[in-house]
Amino acid sequence: IQVFEEKRERGPGQPPEQEIWVRVSLETDNIGPVDLSFRLQDKKYLSVFTRFAKPGTAAAFRECLSEIRGEFAGTSLQLKKIAVSERSSNAGGD
């Protein structure tokens, strides 16, 4: 798990812009390696970036995106983006 926080000054009289990144890398038995990155801006705006080792797993996750977006509807967070990608087949030099 990696966590990074950054604050940037805005104009006079405005609170600083806050950005927090959390990255989680998992080695799973069934779906292979999974990388998840979460970007939270100003304690309100959330972007989620996912990377799966297997294209089939990424496709299955994409099918759940509307349900995931719906789950955020009742929260104080605004989901800005969900990105789903796959690792290239030659990642790691194999």
MORALIN-V88131 format. One record per pair of residues at least 6 apart in sequence whose ideal C-beta (glycine too) atoms are under 6 Angstrom apart, sorted by the first residue. I is the first residue (numbers start at 1). J is the second residue. Records with the same first field share a line. If there is no record, write none. Layout:
I->J, J
//
This chain:
1->24
2->23
3->22
4->21
5->20
6->19
7->16, 18
8->17
9->16
10->17
18->42
19->41
20->40
21->39
22->38
23->37
24->36
25->35
26->34
27->33
31->57
32->53, 54
33->53
34->52
35->51
36->50
37->49
38->48
39->47
40->46
44->78
45->78, 80
46->77, 79
47->80, 81
48->82
49->83
50->84
51->85, 87
52->58, 86
53->87
55->86
58->84, 86
61->84
62->84
65->82
69->79
72->79
//
